[in-house]
């Protein structure tokens, strides 16, 4: 029985040795993997620092552009308001001209008989003036001019 105990102790020692060797191999492989992960993380950290710097610069430029656009939009609003004012003025002027035109047309239609009479009387007056002018003797300068008969 003592031999059996020695054999069991030797088997247990060999099993323990195999376990330690396999554990050492696993830990060695894990060490290599962790070193590779560590290098990857260092590279990733450097890249993220570059991206962060570029993102910050881009954000500052974007803010400057937004401020510039806001200022230009405010200036454009004043121009749009001015153009709207001009448009309103032109619209009011058009409405006034339309009202005056309608008023003149209405008055002309209402007074068309009177206008026709005035034109007729004007024509008569011009005709009378022409007749009076033809009958009126020319002023003499005191000399009589005789024309020779041929």
Wavefront OBJ file of the C-alpha trace (Angstrom):
o trace
v 0.000 0.000 0.000
v 2.826 2.344 0.602
v 3.836 1.786 -2.989
v 0.445 2.801 -4.111
v 0.774 6.005 -2.143
v 4.084 6.755 -3.776
v 2.628 6.090 -7.199
v -0.347 8.329 -6.426
v 2.012 11.042 -5.163
v 4.142 10.758 -8.323
v 1.016 10.873 -10.542
v -0.242 13.889 -8.606
v 3.168 15.567 -8.919
v 3.262 14.882 -12.687
v -0.296 16.203 -13.053
v 0.648 19.275 -11.048
v 3.737 19.738 -13.215
v 1.636 19.425 -16.414
v -0.860 21.912 -14.976
v 1.923 24.365 -14.118
v 3.526 24.022 -17.564
v 0.217 24.515 -19.371
v -0.614 27.445 -17.086
v 2.834 28.967 -17.786
v 2.288 28.551 -21.550
v -1.181 30.112 -21.294
v 0.142 33.023 -19.255
v 2.986 33.539 -21.757
v 0.521 33.640 -24.619
v -1.716 35.980 -22.630
v 1.286 38.240 -21.939
v 1.991 38.516 -25.690
v -1.644 39.244 -26.412
v -1.827 41.898 -23.672
v 1.358 43.563 -24.971
v -0.156 43.686 -28.455
v -3.367 45.182 -27.002
v -1.271 47.697 -25.044
v 0.559 48.823 -28.233
v -2.740 49.062 -30.092
v -4.230 51.173 -27.296
v -1.189 53.494 -27.339
v -1.549 53.986 -31.112
v -5.275 54.501 -30.727
v -4.699 57.096 -27.991
v -2.312 59.044 -30.268
v -4.797 58.939 -33.128
v -7.642 60.064 -30.874
v -5.541 62.995 -29.648
v -5.039 64.066 -33.294
v -8.745 63.652 -34.036
v -9.652 65.601 -30.898
v -7.340 68.468 -31.887
v -8.731 68.578 -35.418
v -12.304 68.370 -34.121
v -11.669 71.280 -31.757
v -10.222 73.399 -34.575
v -13.139 72.470 -36.822
v -15.609 73.394 -34.078
v -13.961 76.817 -33.634
v -14.071 77.458 -37.389
v -17.700 76.344 -37.505
v -18.572 78.737 -34.674
v -16.808 81.613 -36.469
v -18.695 80.817 -39.676
v -21.991 80.662 -37.783
v -21.328 84.086 -36.243
v -20.376 85.493 -39.667
v -23.499 84.018 -41.263
v -25.669 85.435 -38.499
v -24.244 88.922 -39.063
v -24.765 88.677 -42.809
v -28.307 87.399 -42.315
v -29.092 90.398 -40.101
v -27.712 92.756 -42.773
v -29.735 90.950 -45.413
v -32.865 91.329 -43.284
v -32.458 95.120 -43.340
v -32.135 95.028 -47.132
v -35.216 92.834 -47.409
v -37.147 95.212 -45.149
v -36.078 98.174 -47.300
v -37.123 96.392 -50.491
v -40.434 95.505 -48.871
v -40.932 99.182 -48.005
v -40.232 100.188 -51.601
v -42.659 97.526 -52.800
v -45.340 98.811 -50.430
v -44.761 102.377 -51.644
v -45.034 101.327 -55.293
v -48.188 99.391 -54.485
v -49.704 102.439 -52.769
v -48.717 104.615 -55.738
v -50.350 102.151 -58.138
v -53.525 102.169 -56.065
v -53.569 105.980 -56.036
v -53.048 106.167 -59.810
v -55.805 103.609 -60.282
v -58.212 105.614 -58.094
v -57.368 108.858 -59.932
v -57.731 107.157 -63.307
v -61.103 105.745 -62.299
v -62.171 109.167 -61.017
v -61.095 110.906 -64.245
v -62.841 108.269 -66.343
v -66.010 108.573 -64.291
v -65.950 112.388 -64.479
v -65.274 112.271 -68.230
v -68.177 109.910 -68.751
v -70.467 112.082 -66.624
v -69.398 115.266 -68.417
v -69.076 113.826 -71.926
v -72.040 115.903 -73.152
v -70.530 119.063 -71.701
v -67.134 118.254 -73.211
v -68.745 117.709 -76.607
v -70.527 121.076 -76.290
v -67.294 122.810 -75.284
v -65.538 121.294 -78.293
v -68.349 122.418 -80.575
v -68.299 125.953 -79.126
v -64.496 125.954 -79.412
v -64.755 124.990 -83.055
v -67.361 127.705 -83.622
v -65.164 130.262 -81.812
v -62.124 129.369 -83.920
v -64.253 129.602 -87.064
v -65.555 133.041 -86.048
v -62.059 134.235 -85.237
v -60.850 133.136 -88.656
v -63.755 134.939 -90.355
v -63.130 138.134 -88.407
v -59.476 137.953 -89.255
v -60.248 137.624 -92.973
v -62.642 140.614 -92.972
v -60.389 142.882 -90.991
v -58.532 145.300 -93.300
v -54.807 145.355 -93.132
v -53.293 148.336 -91.436
v -51.955 150.882 -93.779
v -48.580 152.486 -93.244
v -49.720 155.612 -94.984
v -48.406 154.737 -98.375
v -50.443 153.327 -101.111
v -48.859 150.781 -103.265
v -50.151 150.503 -106.794
v -49.584 147.462 -108.879
v -49.014 147.706 -112.544
v -51.427 145.931 -114.799
v -50.014 143.747 -117.320
l 1 2 3 4 5 6 7 8 9 10 11 12 13 14 15 16 17 18 19 20 21 22 23 24 25 26 27 28 29 30 31 32 33 34 35 36 37 38 39 40 41 42 43 44 45 46 47 48 49 50 51 52 53 54 55 56 57 58 59 60 61 62 63 64 65 66 67 68 69 70 71 72 73 74 75 76 77 78 79 80 81 82 83 84 85 86 87 88 89 90 91 92 93 94 95 96 97 98 99 100 101 102 103 104 105 106 107 108 109 110 111 112 113 114 115 116 117 118 119 120 121 122 123 124 125 126 127 128 129 130 131 132 133 134 135 136 137 138 139 140 141 142 143 144 145 146 147 148 149 150
